[in-house]
Amino acid sequence: MASAEKPNLALKECHICGSEIEEKADYCPECGADFTSDFKYNY
């Protein structure tokens, strides 16, 4: 029987809202912060 648990994914913290998201995510699903922009750390 397959386990119902999710596999361990690498997580990072959103620099805007602090939510834990997948390391390879392009944006935060909670607040919509863009991680692909060159200006992502220029608040």
Gaussian input, Z-matrix of N, CA and C with variables (Angstrom, degrees):
# hf/3-21g

backbone

0 1
 N
 C     1     B1
 C     2     B2     1     A1
 N     3     B3     2     A2     1     D1
 C     4     B4     3     A3     2     D2
 C     5     B5     4     A4     3     D3
 N     6     B6     5     A5     4     D4
 C     7     B7     6     A6     5     D5
 C     8     B8     7     A7     6     D6
 N     9     B9     8     A8     7     D7
 C    10    B10     9     A9     8     D8
 C    11    B11    10    A10     9     D9
 N    12    B12    11    A11    10    D10
 C    13    B13    12    A12    11    D11
 C    14    B14    13    A13    12    D12
 N    15    B15    14    A14    13    D13
 C    16    B16    15    A15    14    D14
 C    17    B17    16    A16    15    D15
 N    18    B18    17    A17    16    D16
 C    19    B19    18    A18    17    D17
 C    20    B20    19    A19    18    D18
 N    21    B21    20    A20    19    D19
 C    22    B22    21    A21    20    D20
 C    23    B23    22    A22    21    D21
 N    24    B24    23    A23    22    D22
 C    25    B25    24    A24    23    D23
 C    26    B26    25    A25    24    D24
 N    27    B27    26    A26    25    D25
 C    28    B28    27    A27    26    D26
 C    29    B29    28    A28    27    D27
 N    30    B30    29    A29    28    D28
 C    31    B31    30    A30    29    D29
 C    32    B32    31    A31    30    D30
 N    33    B33    32    A32    31    D31
 C    34    B34    33    A33    32    D32
 C    35    B35    34    A34    33    D33
 N    36    B36    35    A35    34    D34
 C    37    B37    36    A36    35    D35
 C    38    B38    37    A37    36    D36
 N    39    B39    38    A38    37    D37
 C    40    B40    39    A39    38    D38
 C    41    B41    40    A40    39    D39
 N    42    B42    41    A41    40    D40
 C    43    B43    42    A42    41    D41
 C    44    B44    43    A43    42    D42
 N    45    B45    44    A44    43    D43
 C    46    B46    45    A45    44    D44
 C    47    B47    46    A46    45    D45
 N    48    B48    47    A47    46    D46
 C    49    B49    48    A48    47    D47
 C    50    B50    49    A49    48    D48
 N    51    B51    50    A50    49    D49
 C    52    B52    51    A51    50    D50
 C    53    B53    52    A52    51    D51
 N    54    B54    53    A53    52    D52
 C    55    B55    54    A54    53    D53
 C    56    B56    55    A55    54    D54
 N    57    B57    56    A56    55    D55
 C    58    B58    57    A57    56    D56
 C    59    B59    58    A58    57    D57
 N    60    B60    59    A59    58    D58
 C    61    B61    60    A60    59    D59
 C    62    B62    61    A61    60    D60
 N    63    B63    62    A62    61    D61
 C    64    B64    63    A63    62    D62
 C    65    B65    64    A64    63    D63
 N    66    B66    65    A65    64    D64
 C    67    B67    66    A66    65    D65
 C    68    B68    67    A67    66    D66
 N    69    B69    68    A68    67    D67
 C    70    B70    69    A69    68    D68
 C    71    B71    70    A70    69    D69
 N    72    B72    71    A71    70    D70
 C    73    B73    72    A72    71    D71
 C    74    B74    73    A73    72    D72
 N    75    B75    74    A74    73    D73
 C    76    B76    75    A75    74    D74
 C    77    B77    76    A76    75    D75
 N    78    B78    77    A77    76    D76
 C    79    B79    78    A78    77    D77
 C    80    B80    79    A79    78    D78
 N    81    B81    80    A80    79    D79
 C    82    B82    81    A81    80    D80
 C    83    B83    82    A82    81    D81
 N    84    B84    83    A83    82    D82
 C    85    B85    84    A84    83    D83
 C    86    B86    85    A85    84    D84
 N    87    B87    86    A86    85    D85
 C    88    B88    87    A87    86    D86
 C    89    B89    88    A88    87    D87
 N    90    B90    89    A89    88    D88
 C    91    B91    90    A90    89    D89
 C    92    B92    91    A91    90    D90
 N    93    B93    92    A92    91    D91
 C    94    B94    93    A93    92    D92
 C    95    B95    94    A94    93    D93
 N    96    B96    95    A95    94    D94
 C    97    B97    96    A96    95    D95
 C    98    B98    97    A97    96    D96
 N    99    B99    98    A98    97    D97
 C   100   B100    99    A99    98    D98
 C   101   B101   100   A100    99    D99
 N   102   B102   101   A101   100   D100
 C   103   B103   102   A102   101   D101
 C   104   B104   103   A103   102   D102
 N   105   B105   104   A104   103   D103
 C   106   B106   105   A105   104   D104
 C   107   B107   106   A106   105   D105
 N   108   B108   107   A107   106   D106
 C   109   B109   108   A108   107   D107
 C   110   B110   109   A109   108   D108
 N   111   B111   110   A110   109   D109
 C   112   B112   111   A111   110   D110
 C   113   B113   112   A112   111   D111
 N   114   B114   113   A113   112   D112
 C   115   B115   114   A114   113   D113
 C   116   B116   115   A115   114   D114
 N   117   B117   116   A116   115   D115
 C   118   B118   117   A117   116   D116
 C   119   B119   118   A118   117   D117
 N   120   B120   119   A119   118   D118
 C   121   B121   120   A120   119   D119
 C   122   B122   121   A121   120   D120
 N   123   B123   122   A122   121   D121
 C   124   B124   123   A123   122   D122
 C   125   B125   124   A124   123   D123
 N   126   B126   125   A125   124   D124
 C   127   B127   126   A126   125   D125
 C   128   B128   127   A127   126   D126

   B1=1.4498
   B2=1.5319
   B3=1.3021
   B4=1.4628
   B5=1.5244
   B6=1.3028
   B7=1.4630
   B8=1.5253
   B9=1.3164
   B10=1.4611
   B11=1.5236
   B12=1.3371
   B13=1.4598
   B14=1.5233
   B15=1.3170
   B16=1.4571
   B17=1.5217
   B18=1.3259
   B19=1.4723
   B20=1.5227
   B21=1.3193
   B22=1.4663
   B23=1.5213
   B24=1.3136
   B25=1.4539
   B26=1.5158
   B27=1.3196
   B28=1.4606
   B29=1.5243
   B30=1.3152
   B31=1.4543
   B32=1.5177
   B33=1.3180
   B34=1.4605
   B35=1.5193
   B36=1.3148
   B37=1.4565
   B38=1.5237
   B39=1.3171
   B40=1.4586
   B41=1.5194
   B42=1.3384
   B43=1.4636
   B44=1.5266
   B45=1.3270
   B46=1.4637
   B47=1.5278
   B48=1.3393
   B49=1.4659
   B50=1.5232
   B51=1.3392
   B52=1.4572
   B53=1.5177
   B54=1.3245
   B55=1.4599
   B56=1.5235
   B57=1.3235
   B58=1.4613
   B59=1.5195
   B60=1.3322
   B61=1.4526
   B62=1.5211
   B63=1.3322
   B64=1.4593
   B65=1.5246
   B66=1.3227
   B67=1.4693
   B68=1.5268
   B69=1.3420
   B70=1.4628
   B71=1.5335
   B72=1.3196
   B73=1.4633
   B74=1.5283
   B75=1.3307
   B76=1.4626
   B77=1.5217
   B78=1.3360
   B79=1.4572
   B80=1.5218
   B81=1.3141
   B82=1.4585
   B83=1.5254
   B84=1.3315
   B85=1.4636
   B86=1.5290
   B87=1.3169
   B88=1.4683
   B89=1.5267
   B90=1.3342
   B91=1.4693
   B92=1.5295
   B93=1.3398
   B94=1.4581
   B95=1.5171
   B96=1.3397
   B97=1.4632
   B98=1.5298
   B99=1.3270
   B100=1.4631
   B101=1.5221
   B102=1.3350
   B103=1.4618
   B104=1.5193
   B105=1.3269
   B106=1.4602
   B107=1.5208
   B108=1.3102
   B109=1.4605
   B110=1.5222
   B111=1.3183
   B112=1.4635
   B113=1.5210
   B114=1.3168
   B115=1.4590
   B116=1.5214
   B117=1.3248
   B118=1.4609
   B119=1.5236
   B120=1.3258
   B121=1.4576
   B122=1.5253
   B123=1.3232
   B124=1.4649
   B125=1.5196
   B126=1.3014
   B127=1.4671
   B128=1.5055
   A1=109.51
   A2=117.22
   A3=121.74
   A4=111.13
   A5=114.29
   A6=120.37
   A7=109.95
   A8=116.66
   A9=121.59
   A10=111.62
   A11=117.07
   A12=120.27
   A13=110.71
   A14=115.71
   A15=120.72
   A16=108.71
   A17=117.87
   A18=119.55
   A19=110.18
   A20=116.02
   A21=119.78
   A22=109.46
   A23=115.83
   A24=121.75
   A25=108.90
   A26=115.70
   A27=119.28
   A28=107.80
   A29=116.48
   A30=121.11
   A31=110.97
   A32=115.48
   A33=121.86
   A34=107.32
   A35=116.00
   A36=120.82
   A37=109.63
   A38=116.06
   A39=120.71
   A40=109.16
   A41=117.09
   A42=121.45
   A43=112.67
   A44=118.07
   A45=121.52
   A46=111.18
   A47=117.13
   A48=119.54
   A49=114.04
   A50=118.08
   A51=121.08
   A52=115.14
   A53=118.62
   A54=121.50
   A55=110.60
   A56=116.52
   A57=120.67
   A58=108.32
   A59=115.74
   A60=121.71
   A61=109.56
   A62=116.74
   A63=121.01
   A64=110.48
   A65=116.12
   A66=122.67
   A67=111.79
   A68=117.47
   A69=120.52
   A70=113.67
   A71=117.86
   A72=121.30
   A73=110.95
   A74=116.03
   A75=121.41
   A76=111.78
   A77=116.21
   A78=120.76
   A79=109.45
   A80=116.83
   A81=122.08
   A82=109.05
   A83=118.97
   A84=120.70
   A85=112.87
   A86=117.52
   A87=121.02
   A88=111.84
   A89=117.14
   A90=119.90
   A91=113.27
   A92=117.81
   A93=120.87
   A94=114.83
   A95=117.96
   A96=121.02
   A97=109.96
   A98=116.15
   A99=123.05
   A100=110.06
   A101=117.65
   A102=121.74
   A103=112.12
   A104=118.28
   A105=121.09
   A106=111.76
   A107=117.57
   A108=122.16
   A109=111.24
   A110=117.04
   A111=122.05
   A112=111.33
   A113=116.69
   A114=121.85
   A115=112.13
   A116=118.31
   A117=120.82
   A118=113.80
   A119=118.68
   A120=119.53
   A121=112.19
   A122=117.55
   A123=121.15
   A124=108.53
   A125=116.66
   A126=121.36
   A127=110.19
   D1=133.99
   D2=-178.02
   D3=-73.33
   D4=145.34
   D5=178.46
   D6=-73.24
   D7=142.15
   D8=179.79
   D9=-84.43
   D10=-8.75
   D11=-178.42
   D12=-73.99
   D13=148.25
   D14=176.01
   D15=-76.46
   D16=147.21
   D17=176.20
   D18=-65.55
   D19=154.24
   D20=179.06
   D21=-69.21
   D22=115.20
   D23=178.16
   D24=-106.14
   D25=145.97
   D26=176.16
   D27=-68.19
   D28=127.83
   D29=-178.15
   D30=-115.62
   D31=152.55
   D32=172.43
   D33=-134.88
   D34=165.92
   D35=-179.54
   D36=-99.97
   D37=134.04
   D38=176.48
   D39=-64.40
   D40=133.19
   D41=-178.58
   D42=-76.61
   D43=-7.04
   D44=178.48
   D45=-101.60
   D46=-57.31
   D47=-173.50
   D48=-105.60
   D49=-13.11
   D50=177.13
   D51=86.53
   D52=3.83
   D53=178.88
   D54=-68.68
   D55=148.34
   D56=174.77
   D57=-85.03
   D58=125.23
   D59=-178.75
   D60=-132.44
   D61=167.77
   D62=179.24
   D63=-62.87
   D64=141.79
   D65=-178.50
   D66=-56.97
   D67=-36.07
   D68=-176.54
   D69=-93.51
   D70=10.40
   D71=179.97
   D72=-66.59
   D73=143.13
   D74=178.37
   D75=-87.97
   D76=-20.27
   D77=179.47
   D78=-153.46
   D79=162.23
   D80=178.77
   D81=-85.38
   D82=124.03
   D83=179.31
   D84=-69.35
   D85=-19.47
   D86=-179.86
   D87=-79.56
   D88=-52.32
   D89=-174.00
   D90=-113.76
   D91=-10.79
   D92=178.14
   D93=85.26
   D94=9.84
   D95=-179.93
   D96=-60.17
   D97=135.17
   D98=-177.73
   D99=-89.98
   D100=125.87
   D101=178.74
   D102=-101.33
   D103=-0.56
   D104=-179.13
   D105=-96.97
   D106=-13.25
   D107=-177.89
   D108=-71.16
   D109=146.43
   D110=175.25
   D111=-69.03
   D112=-18.12
   D113=-176.04
   D114=-104.14
   D115=20.03
   D116=-173.25
   D117=-63.48
   D118=-22.63
   D119=-180.00
   D120=-104.87
   D121=2.51
   D122=176.83
   D123=-95.84
   D124=90.93
   D125=-174.86
   D126=-71.72

